[in-house]
Amino acid sequence: MGRRSDRAQGNGARPVSGADESHGANTRLVGAGRREEWTGPVVNPPVWRASTHLYPDTAALREGGKHNADGRFFYGRRGAPTQWALADALTGLEPGAAGTVLYPSGVAAIAGALMAVLRPGDVLLVTDNAYEPSRIMANGLLKRFGVESRFFDPLDVEGFASRFCDRTRAVLLESPGSLTMEVCDVPALAAIAREKGAVSLIDNTWASALGFPALERGCDIAIMSLTKHVGGHSDLMMGAASAGDRWYGPLRQTAQALGHVVSPDDASLALRGLRTMGVRLEKSAESALAIARWLAGREEVAQVLCPMLPGAPGHDLWRRDFTGGCGLFSFVLKGRDAAAAARFVDALTLFGIGFSWGGYESLALPIDPAAIRSATPWPPADRNPADRWGVRLSIGLEDAGDLIRDLERGFAAMEQA
C-alpha cells in the first residue's frame, strides 16, 4: 500500500516506459506503476496471488518484521507487486503525495481515512452535500466510536471558521457534491481547517487527481473510489487514500490494523483501467457538456447542475481550480414530482438504472436531495420549492446524439401521467 519505491527505499527503480512528472497526464498514465522490479520483461505487472510469503531462513524472517514498506515481501495483507504497482501509480498521479493506501471499496477508503485521523471525543465537520454513505458513517459508525459529526454549508466560506471548536479534529469535503454538484472553495476551506489545527480530507472521486490535484490545493488526504473512473468498466470495487508524509504513515498503519487488503486480480483490473482513464474522462466530459447544454434548453428542466457548464452553479470555481471534469451531473425537474422522475428514468433504454458511475456505460437515477440534507435546505432558498426532484446522469462512452434522443424519450414518457 504504496509509498513510491524509488523515493522510500532509494533503490533507483524507474518506470519501464520512462515517463516522469514532466510529462502530460496520458503519458504518465501509461507508465504509472510499471517498475522494472515488478514487471520484469513484460508490459504489465503480473498478477501475484499470494497469502504466504516465504523466507530463505529464520534470520530473514526476523528481518522481514522490521520493515513496513511496499516493495518488501512480508505477508499477503501487505500486498505484493500487483498491489504495489497500483498504489505506486496512484501516488505518482497525486502531486505532493508520499504514498497511497488501497482499500476494498470507496466507502472503506473513507472509513479507513477517518479512523486514521479521529479519536473518541473528537468533532468531525462534514459537508452537507456529502455522498450518502459518508453521512450514514458519520451518524452511525463514527458516533458509536465516540466521534461527534456536525454538518455544514460548504458554500458558506465566511461562516466556516465559526463551525470549529476546541474538539474539532477533521473536516470531510466533497467537491462537487454527490447529487447536487456544488463546487466549494476547497483551498479556502482547507486553509481555514489548517489554521484551526484540523485535518482536511476530501472525497475527490468526481475529478480524480487528473482534474483536481487535491493535495496541491491544500487538502491533507485525498480519497478516491477506484470503483468509478479508475476501474472504468463496472467490474471491480476498490478505494484509495493518498497523503503527504504527515498522514501517509497513520493511513497505512490503520489500514493494516483493520486488515484492509485488495485482491491482486482487482488491482490488475484497476491498473488496466488506469491506462485509459484520461481518454475516457475526456470523452465522457465532452459528451456530458453537450448533453448539459441541451438539457438547459428544455422547458421541463428548472436547472442543470453541471459545474462544467458556463452559467451553472459553481462554474467559476470549477474553472479556477479544476483542470478537468467527468460525465457525472444532475438536473432538476421543473415542478414535477417523484412519480414523474420515475417515469422519465423508466423510459430510458440506453441509460441503465443503477448505483455507482464512472463506467463505460451511461446510468440514470431519480434523486431527492432533500432527503439527505440537515444543514442546508433543498431546494435552495432562492429556488422554487416545487423544484425538488431531479435526475442524476452518469454519461458513458456512447455517442452523445444517441443519448440525447434517449433523454427525449424520457421527457415524452414523463408527461404521460
Residue pairs with C-beta under 8 A, 6 or more apart in sequence:
1 70
1 78
1 79
1 83
1 87
1 99
1 100
1 101
1 102
1 252
1 255
1 256
2 70
2 83
2 84
2 86
2 87
2 88
2 90
2 91
2 99
2 100
2 101
2 102
3 69
3 70
3 87
3 91
3 98
3 99
3 248
4 88
4 91
4 92
4 98
4 99
5 11
5 13
5 35
5 37
5 69
5 70
5 71
5 84
5 88
6 12
6 13
6 14
6 35
7 98
8 69
8 70
8 71
8 99
9 69
9 71
9 72
11 37
11 71
13 35
13 36
13 37
14 35
14 36
15 31
15 32
15 33
15 34
15 35
16 31
16 34
16 35
16 36
16 39
16 43
17 27
17 30
17 31
17 34
18 31
19 27
19 28
19 30
19 31
19 32
20 28
20 31
21 28
21 92
21 95
23 31
25 93
25 210
25 278
26 278
26 279
28 92
28 93
29 93
29 274
29 275
29 276
29 277
29 278
30 275
32 88
32 89
32 90
32 92
32 93
32 274
33 45
33 84
33 85
33 86
33 87
33 88
33 89
33 90
33 92
33 271
33 274
34 43
34 44
34 45
34 85
34 89
35 85
35 88
37 71
37 81
38 45
38 81
38 82
38 84
38 85
39 45
39 46
39 85
40 46
44 268
44 271
44 272
45 81
45 82
45 85
45 268
45 271
46 81
46 82
47 82
47 264
47 265
47 267
47 268
48 80
48 81
48 82
48 264
49 264
49 265
50 76
50 80
50 264
51 75
51 76
52 75
52 76
53 64
53 73
53 74
53 75
53 76
53 80
55 61
55 64
64 72
64 73
64 74
65 74
67 74
68 74
68 78
68 252
68 256
70 78
70 79
70 83
70 84
70 87
70 88
70 99
71 84
72 78
73 80
76 261
77 256
77 259
77 261
78 256
79 87
79 102
79 261
79 262
79 264
80 264
82 264
82 267
82 268
82 271
83 102
83 261
83 262
83 264
83 267
85 267
85 271
86 102
86 267
86 270
86 271
86 274
87 99
87 100
87 101
87 102
87 240
88 100
89 271
89 274
90 97
90 100
90 209
90 224
90 230
90 240
90 242
90 274
91 97
91 98
91 99
91 100
91 242
93 208
93 209
93 210
94 100
94 209
94 213
94 214
94 215
94 222
94 242
95 209
95 213
95 215
95 216
96 213
96 215
96 216
96 244
97 215
97 222
97 242
97 243
97 244
97 248
98 243
98 244
98 245
98 248
99 242
99 243
99 248
99 251
99 252
100 240
100 241
100 242
100 248
101 109
101 112
101 240
101 241
101 242
101 248
101 251
101 252
101 255
101 260
102 226
102 238
102 239
102 240
102 255
102 260
102 261
102 262
102 267
103 109
103 112
103 238
103 239
103 240
103 241
103 255
103 260
103 262
104 237
104 238
104 239
104 260
104 261
104 262
105 225
105 227
105 237
105 238
105 239
106 205
106 223
106 224
106 225
106 226
106 227
106 228
106 237
106 238
106 239
107 133
107 134
107 137
107 225
107 239
108 239
108 260
109 223
109 224
109 225
109 239
109 240
109 241
110 131
110 133
110 134
110 137
110 172
110 203
110 223
110 239
111 137
111 141
112 241
112 251
112 254
112 255
112 258
112 260
113 201
113 221
113 223
113 241
113 251
114 124
114 137
114 142
114 147
114 170
114 172
114 201
115 145
115 254
115 258
116 247
116 250
116 251
116 253
116 254
116 255
117 169
117 170
117 199
117 201
117 221
117 247
117 250
118 124
118 142
118 145
118 147
118 169
118 170
119 146
119 147
119 169
120 145
120 146
120 147
121 146
121 147
121 167
122 146
122 147
122 148
122 167
122 168
122 169
122 170
123 147
123 148
123 149
123 150
123 165
123 167
123 168
123 169
124 138
124 142
124 147
124 148
124 149
124 150
124 168
124 169
124 170
124 171
124 172
125 149
125 150
125 151
125 152
125 163
125 164
125 168
125 170
125 171
125 172
125 193
125 198
126 134
126 135
126 138
126 149
126 150
126 151
126 152
126 171
126 172
127 151
127 152
127 154
127 172
127 173
127 174
127 175
127 177
127 184
128 151
128 152
128 153
128 154
128 373
128 374
128 375
128 376
129 154
129 174
129 177
129 178
129 179
129 180
129 182
129 369
129 373
129 376
130 138
130 151
130 172
130 174
130 177
130 178
130 203
131 174
131 178
131 203
132 178
132 372
134 172
134 174
134 203
135 151
135 372
138 147
138 149
138 151
138 172
139 149
142 149
143 149
148 167
150 163
151 374
151 375
152 160
152 163
152 375
153 159
153 375
153 376
154 173
154 174
154 175
154 177
154 182
154 184
154 189
155 182
155 184
155 376
157 184
157 185
157 188
157 189
157 192
160 188
160 189
160 192
161 192
161 195
161 196
164 192
164 196
164 198
168 196
168 198
169 198
169 199
170 193
170 198
170 199
170 200
170 201
171 189
171 190
171 193
171 198
171 199
171 200
171 201
172 201
172 202
172 203
173 184
173 186
173 189
173 190
173 200
173 201
173 202
173 203
173 219
174 202
174 203
174 206
175 182
175 183
175 184
175 186
175 202
175 206
175 212
176 182
176 183
176 206
176 307
176 314
176 318
179 330
179 367
179 369
179 372
179 390
179 392
180 305
180 330
180 369
180 378
181 305
181 306
181 307
181 313
181 314
181 329
181 330
182 313
182 314
183 307
183 313
183 314
183 315
183 317
183 318
183 321
183 322
184 317
185 317
186 202
186 212
186 214
186 217
186 218
186 219
186 321
187 217
187 218
187 321
189 200
190 200
190 202
190 217
190 218
190 219
190 220
191 218
193 199
193 200
194 200
194 218
194 220
199 220
199 221
199 247
200 218
200 219
200 220
200 221
201 219
201 220
201 221
201 222
201 223
202 214
202 219
202 221
202 222
202 223
203 223
203 224
203 225
204 212
204 214
204 219
204 222
204 223
204 224
205 223
205 224
205 225
205 228
205 229
205 358
206 212
206 325
206 326
206 328
207 322
207 324
207 325
207 326
208 224
208 229
208 230
208 277
208 281
208 324
208 326
209 222
209 224
209 242
210 277
210 278
210 281
210 323
210 324
211 281
211 322
211 323
211 324
211 325
211 326
212 321
212 322
212 323
212 324
213 323
214 222
215 222
215 242
215 243
215 244
217 321
220 243
220 244
220 246
220 247
221 241
221 242
221 243
221 247
221 251
222 241
222 242
222 243
223 239
223 240
223 241
224 230
224 239
224 240
224 241
224 242
225 238
225 239
225 358
226 236
226 238
226 239
226 240
226 270
227 236
227 237
227 238
227 239
227 356
227 358
228 356
228 357
228 358
228 359
229 273
229 277
229 280
229 281
229 326
229 358
230 238
230 270
230 273
230 274
230 277
231 238
231 269
231 270
231 273
231 358
231 359
232 273
232 276
232 277
232 280
232 358
232 359
232 360
233 269
233 273
233 359
233 360
234 356
234 359
234 360
234 361
235 269
236 266
236 269
236 270
236 273
237 266
238 262
238 266
238 267
238 270
241 251
242 248
243 251
280 360
280 397
281 324
281 325
281 326
281 327
282 324
283 397
284 326
284 327
284 395
284 396
284 397
285 308
285 324
285 325
285 326
285 327
286 400
287 327
287 395
287 397
287 398
287 399
287 400
287 403
288 306
288 308
288 325
288 326
288 327
288 328
288 329
288 393
288 395
289 306
289 308
289 309
289 325
290 400
290 404
291 393
291 395
291 400
291 403
291 404
291 407
292 304
292 306
292 308
292 309
292 312
292 329
292 331
293 309
294 404
294 407
295 301
295 304
295 331
295 407
296 304
296 309
296 311
296 312
298 411
299 334
300 333
300 334
300 336
300 411
300 414
300 415
301 331
301 332
301 333
301 334
302 332
302 333
302 334
302 335
302 383
302 384
302 387
303 312
303 313
303 331
303 332
303 383
303 387
304 312
304 329
304 330
304 331
304 332
305 312
305 313
305 329
305 330
305 331
305 332
305 390
306 312
306 329
306 330
306 331
307 313
307 314
307 315
307 317
307 318
307 322
307 325
307 329
308 315
308 318
308 325
308 329
309 315
309 329
318 325
326 358
327 357
327 358
327 362
327 393
327 394
327 395
327 396
328 357
328 358
328 392
328 393
328 394
328 395
329 392
329 393
329 395
330 367
330 390
330 391
330 392
330 393
331 390
331 391
331 393
332 379
332 383
332 387
332 388
332 389
332 390
333 340
333 341
333 344
333 387
333 389
333 390
333 391
333 414
334 384
334 386
334 387
335 384
335 386
335 387
336 389
336 414
337 389
338 366
338 368
338 389
339 417
340 389
340 414
340 417
341 366
341 367
341 389
341 390
341 391
341 414
342 366
343 410
343 413
343 414
343 416
344 366
344 391
344 410
344 411
344 413
344 414
345 351
345 353
345 364
345 365
345 366
345 391
345 410
346 353
346 413
347 409
347 410
347 412
347 413
347 414
348 364
348 406
348 407
348 409
348 410
349 406
349 409
350 362
350 398
350 402
350 403
350 406
351 362
351 363
351 364
351 393
351 403
351 406
352 361
352 362
352 363
352 364
353 363
353 364
353 365
354 363
354 365
355 365
356 363
356 394
357 363
357 394
358 394
359 394
359 396
360 396
360 397
361 396
361 397
361 398
362 393
362 394
362 395
362 396
362 398
362 403
363 393
363 394
363 396
364 391
364 392
364 393
364 394
364 410
365 391
365 392
366 389
366 390
366 391
367 389
367 390
367 391
367 392
368 388
368 389
368 390
369 378
369 388
369 390
370 377
370 378
370 379
370 388
378 388
379 385
379 387
379 388
395 403
